[in-house]
Structure formats: C-alpha cells, structure tokens
Amino acid sequence: MIKNKKKKSSSSVKISIKRSRTGLGLFAMEQIEKGSFIVEYTGKLISKAEEEKKNNARYLFEINSKKTLDGSPRSNIARYINHSCSPNAEPQIKKGKILIYARKKIKAGEEITYDYGREYWKEFIQPKGCLCAKCLKKSKLKK
C-alpha cells in the first residue's frame, strides 16, 4: 500500500473525463507521479440498510461494516475511474474518506484505473467478461 505523502482534500493534478473502451473513463492530462493523490471518491454516506435497498450498486463504495458511500452523483468524477486487473491507481480509506492515489507513474493521456475488488468483479464484471487492457491482451493471445 502506498503511504500518503501529503494530506489533500482536492486534486491538484489535471484530470479529464473522456471516452474509453468501456464507456467513459478518467484520464490523466499530465504525468502523475507514483504515490500522488489523484482525486477523492465523493457522495452521500449511507447505512447498510440503505445500501441493501439500492437497485444500482455500481457506484457504492464500502467504507466499513456500517457505512457505505453512494458515489452515483455525476459531480463525483472519481466514479469515472474504470476497473483494471493491472491498475495504475488505488483507493485508500482514511478517516471515512476514499482517496485515490497513483500506484505507479501515470503518463499524460493514460486512463486512470483501479481494481474494484473481488465482490464487485464477481457480481458485475465476470458475467460479461473483463474489458481491461490486461484481460483483452490475454484474450487476444489465446486466439
């Protein structure tokens, strides 16, 4: 896990929502150094009971056993970060906030990705097949 170098509440890196192979994605508009804070995953904090009532669980991010963050509002630009089995970023939960950091150097123009985790993968990604660059490369090699 990458250690937080500086505490920040908002990103100082330039990022942009653009088309990706899976729909919309979040892209670095400048190089982002390893360990750098990228963006906070924001939204309304909800209870486990409220979470279970939600029909669309795609933007729910569990903070702990009692609280979940509903990141579905479009103002949450971190919701556009797509899944990858070989991610260049990772979320960290600190004091109830979900902060996204670079796992490695991210080049300008590169899509920002993180691993959504096993539970999400099994429910949403596995049934349709993973479209991340690593999995697409593997499927092409098999052909």
Residue frames as qw, qx, qy, qz and C-alpha x, y, z in Angstrom:
[[0.000, 0.888, 0.459, 0.000, 0.00, 0.00, 0.00],
 [0.390, 0.495, -0.018, 0.776, 1.26, 3.47, -0.88],
 [0.340, -0.520, -0.474, 0.624, 1.76, 5.82, 2.04],
 [0.119, 0.931, 0.323, 0.124, 0.12, 9.25, 1.94],
 [0.558, 0.167, -0.084, 0.809, 2.82, 11.82, 1.27],
 [0.054, -0.059, 0.140, -0.987, 0.57, 14.88, 1.78],
 [0.171, 0.524, 0.778, -0.303, -2.95, 15.36, 3.03],
 [0.111, 0.058, -0.332, -0.935, -5.12, 16.96, 0.38],
 [0.456, 0.380, 0.643, -0.484, -8.86, 17.28, 0.04],
 [0.662, 0.690, 0.151, -0.252, -8.92, 18.11, -3.66],
 [0.841, 0.140, 0.292, 0.433, -6.75, 17.12, -6.56],
 [0.054, -0.812, 0.226, 0.535, -4.00, 19.34, -7.87],
 [0.342, -0.118, 0.775, 0.518, -3.41, 17.08, -10.88],
 [0.466, 0.334, -0.208, -0.792, -5.14, 17.74, -14.17],
 [0.289, 0.118, 0.949, 0.033, -7.64, 15.00, -14.99],
 [0.428, 0.219, -0.233, -0.845, -10.43, 14.74, -17.53],
 [0.659, 0.220, 0.673, -0.255, -13.45, 12.56, -18.27],
 [0.323, 0.474, -0.549, -0.607, -13.17, 11.13, -21.78],
 [0.919, 0.165, -0.135, -0.332, -14.31, 8.16, -23.86],
 [0.264, -0.478, 0.838, 0.014, -12.61, 4.87, -23.07],
 [0.310, 0.087, -0.871, -0.371, -13.08, 1.38, -24.49],
 [0.163, -0.338, -0.901, 0.218, -15.63, 0.63, -21.74],
 [0.080, -0.858, -0.503, -0.066, -17.63, 3.88, -21.97],
 [0.007, 0.924, -0.154, 0.349, -16.42, 6.92, -20.07],
 [0.823, -0.181, -0.289, 0.454, -13.17, 6.97, -18.13],
 [0.261, -0.952, 0.077, 0.142, -10.97, 9.30, -16.12],
 [0.798, 0.394, -0.025, 0.455, -7.70, 10.27, -17.81],
 [0.505, -0.583, 0.014, 0.637, -4.51, 11.99, -16.67],
 [0.424, 0.891, 0.125, 0.103, -3.96, 15.22, -18.60],
 [0.130, 0.817, -0.521, 0.211, -0.43, 15.48, -17.22],
 [0.610, 0.155, -0.742, 0.231, 2.05, 13.00, -15.78],
 [0.660, -0.641, 0.076, -0.385, 1.11, 11.84, -12.27],
 [0.213, 0.524, -0.776, 0.277, 3.95, 10.63, -10.07],
 [0.628, -0.191, -0.751, 0.065, 3.79, 7.40, -8.07],
 [0.359, -0.330, -0.631, 0.604, 2.20, 7.98, -4.65],
 [0.070, -0.066, -0.035, -0.995, 0.48, 11.21, -5.70],
 [0.311, 0.451, 0.664, -0.509, -3.06, 11.95, -4.61],
 [0.113, 0.215, 0.673, 0.699, -5.35, 11.98, -7.67],
 [0.395, -0.344, -0.258, -0.812, -8.95, 12.52, -6.54],
 [0.278, -0.028, 0.763, -0.583, -11.43, 11.85, -3.74],
 [0.233, -0.320, -0.845, -0.359, -14.37, 9.49, -4.32],
 [0.175, 0.003, 0.375, -0.911, -17.31, 11.54, -3.04],
 [0.423, -0.334, -0.671, -0.510, -21.02, 11.10, -2.44],
 [0.592, -0.510, 0.089, -0.618, -23.63, 10.57, 0.24],
 [0.034, 0.243, -0.915, 0.320, -22.81, 8.38, 3.22],
 [0.744, -0.192, -0.254, -0.587, -25.50, 5.71, 3.66],
 [0.582, -0.368, 0.651, -0.320, -26.15, 2.92, 6.14],
 [0.116, -0.118, 0.965, 0.206, -26.04, -0.81, 5.35],
 [0.371, 0.493, 0.727, -0.303, -29.86, -0.86, 5.42],
 [0.368, 0.769, -0.017, -0.523, -29.99, 1.93, 2.80],
 [0.017, 0.499, -0.764, -0.410, -27.34, 0.14, 0.74],
 [0.283, 0.114, 0.952, 0.023, -29.45, -3.02, 0.57],
 [0.408, 0.671, 0.489, -0.380, -32.39, -1.01, -0.83],
 [0.133, 0.670, -0.379, -0.624, -30.32, 0.41, -3.71],
 [0.873, 0.406, 0.241, -0.120, -31.09, -1.08, -7.12],
 [0.663, 0.667, -0.204, 0.270, -27.92, 0.15, -8.82],
 [0.734, -0.634, 0.097, 0.222, -24.96, -0.84, -6.65],
 [0.766, 0.452, 0.018, 0.456, -22.35, 0.08, -9.26],
 [0.220, 0.697, -0.205, 0.651, -21.21, 3.27, -7.51],
 [0.696, -0.690, 0.010, -0.196, -21.42, 2.08, -3.91],
 [0.503, 0.483, -0.574, 0.430, -18.10, 2.03, -2.09],
 [0.758, -0.555, -0.341, 0.025, -17.94, 0.32, 1.31],
 [0.034, 0.785, -0.399, 0.474, -16.10, 2.34, 3.93],
 [0.092, -0.281, 0.863, -0.410, -16.59, -0.08, 6.83],
 [0.077, -0.239, -0.968, -0.008, -19.08, -2.66, 8.09],
 [0.065, 0.622, 0.615, -0.480, -21.63, 0.08, 8.93],
 [0.208, 0.788, 0.032, -0.578, -21.16, 2.77, 6.30],
 [0.604, 0.281, 0.566, 0.486, -21.10, 2.90, 2.52],
 [0.028, 0.521, -0.110, -0.846, -20.57, 5.85, 0.22],
 [0.580, 0.603, 0.546, 0.028, -23.03, 6.27, -2.65],
 [0.284, -0.440, 0.337, 0.783, -20.85, 7.77, -5.36],
 [0.442, 0.502, 0.700, 0.250, -23.55, 7.88, -8.04],
 [0.157, 0.914, 0.157, -0.339, -23.83, 11.71, -8.42],
 [0.720, 0.577, 0.096, 0.373, -22.13, 12.88, -11.62],
 [0.068, -0.941, 0.248, -0.221, -20.31, 15.50, -9.56],
 [0.730, -0.483, 0.474, 0.096, -18.20, 12.60, -8.21],
 [0.534, 0.691, -0.423, -0.242, -15.64, 12.50, -11.01],
 [0.191, -0.435, 0.877, -0.067, -13.85, 9.56, -9.35],
 [0.754, 0.202, 0.529, -0.334, -16.86, 7.42, -10.36],
 [0.693, 0.665, -0.165, -0.223, -15.46, 7.50, -13.90],
 [0.078, -0.586, 0.806, 0.031, -12.34, 5.56, -12.88],
 [0.873, 0.137, -0.314, -0.346, -12.67, 2.15, -14.54],
 [0.860, -0.367, 0.353, -0.019, -11.64, -1.27, -13.26],
 [0.559, 0.611, -0.560, -0.031, -8.37, -2.88, -14.26],
 [0.962, -0.243, -0.089, 0.085, -6.80, -6.19, -13.25],
 [0.690, 0.006, -0.060, 0.721, -3.47, -4.36, -13.58],
 [0.052, -0.950, -0.305, -0.047, -4.32, -0.92, -12.13],
 [0.480, 0.407, -0.166, 0.759, -2.23, 2.23, -12.01],
 [0.233, -0.485, 0.238, -0.809, -4.11, 3.72, -9.02],
 [0.432, -0.268, -0.844, 0.171, -5.59, 2.51, -5.74],
 [0.395, -0.723, -0.158, -0.544, -8.21, 3.72, -3.29],
 [0.383, 0.015, -0.696, 0.608, -7.32, 4.26, 0.35],
 [0.422, -0.747, -0.425, -0.288, -9.85, 4.84, 3.11],
 [0.405, 0.048, -0.426, 0.807, -8.68, 7.47, 5.59],
 [0.077, 0.228, 0.454, -0.858, -10.89, 8.98, 8.27],
 [0.449, 0.534, 0.631, -0.339, -14.03, 7.93, 6.40],
 [0.398, 0.752, -0.188, -0.491, -12.86, 9.40, 3.09],
 [0.867, 0.189, 0.399, 0.233, -11.99, 7.44, -0.04],
 [0.028, 0.854, -0.336, -0.397, -8.85, 8.88, -1.59],
 [0.907, 0.380, 0.131, 0.128, -7.37, 7.68, -4.88],
 [0.296, -0.777, 0.454, 0.322, -3.56, 7.55, -5.20],
 [0.654, 0.597, -0.435, -0.162, -1.24, 6.63, -8.06],
 [0.932, -0.272, 0.226, 0.079, 0.30, 3.14, -7.59],
 [0.678, -0.033, 0.359, 0.641, 2.88, 3.93, -10.27],
 [0.028, -0.384, 0.214, 0.898, 3.78, 6.76, -12.61],
 [0.482, 0.618, 0.618, -0.064, 0.80, 7.57, -14.86],
 [0.342, 0.010, 0.400, 0.850, 1.61, 9.15, -18.20],
 [0.305, 0.397, 0.053, -0.864, -0.26, 12.13, -19.65],
 [0.561, 0.220, -0.482, -0.636, -3.18, 10.78, -21.71],
 [0.289, 0.031, -0.954, 0.069, -3.28, 7.45, -19.82],
 [0.620, -0.490, -0.360, -0.496, -6.53, 6.20, -18.34],
 [0.182, -0.406, 0.680, -0.583, -6.64, 6.06, -14.53],
 [0.773, -0.153, -0.526, -0.319, -7.78, 2.65, -13.24],
 [0.245, -0.423, 0.750, -0.445, -8.01, 0.67, -10.02],
 [0.297, -0.087, -0.948, -0.078, -9.05, -2.85, -9.04],
 [0.520, -0.402, -0.131, -0.742, -12.71, -2.81, -7.96],
 [0.378, -0.312, 0.749, -0.445, -12.23, -5.86, -5.76],
 [0.011, -0.012, 0.992, 0.124, -13.38, -9.46, -5.81],
 [0.266, 0.467, 0.730, -0.422, -17.00, -8.94, -4.77],
 [0.370, 0.675, -0.020, -0.638, -17.71, -6.29, -7.43],
 [0.138, 0.420, -0.774, -0.454, -15.79, -8.29, -10.04],
 [0.131, 0.129, 0.983, -0.014, -17.87, -11.41, -9.40],
 [0.292, 0.591, 0.606, -0.444, -21.18, -9.55, -9.47],
 [0.361, 0.818, 0.082, -0.441, -20.72, -7.11, -12.37],
 [0.152, 0.708, -0.574, -0.383, -17.58, -7.85, -14.41],
 [0.306, -0.204, 0.924, 0.107, -17.21, -11.63, -14.57],
 [0.586, 0.446, 0.639, -0.223, -20.68, -12.30, -16.10],
 [0.523, 0.830, 0.054, -0.185, -19.88, -10.08, -19.12],
 [0.832, 0.201, 0.022, 0.516, -16.12, -10.55, -19.20],
 [0.374, -0.732, 0.008, 0.569, -13.41, -8.11, -18.17],
 [0.558, 0.775, 0.180, 0.237, -12.54, -5.42, -20.73],
 [0.327, -0.869, 0.253, 0.272, -9.41, -4.08, -19.06],
 [0.404, 0.752, -0.495, -0.164, -6.22, -3.87, -21.13],
 [0.228, -0.425, 0.871, -0.090, -4.61, -6.82, -19.33],
 [0.627, 0.189, 0.716, -0.242, -7.59, -9.14, -19.94],
 [0.652, 0.697, 0.024, -0.295, -8.07, -8.01, -23.55],
 [0.191, 0.699, -0.678, -0.123, -4.40, -8.69, -24.22],
 [0.396, -0.200, 0.884, -0.149, -4.75, -12.18, -22.68],
 [0.701, 0.417, 0.498, -0.294, -7.82, -12.99, -24.77],
 [0.530, 0.764, -0.267, -0.252, -6.01, -11.90, -27.98],
 [0.033, -0.569, 0.822, 0.024, -3.04, -14.12, -27.12],
 [0.579, 0.017, 0.781, -0.236, -5.34, -17.13, -26.71],
 [0.705, 0.589, 0.170, -0.357, -6.71, -16.73, -30.25]]
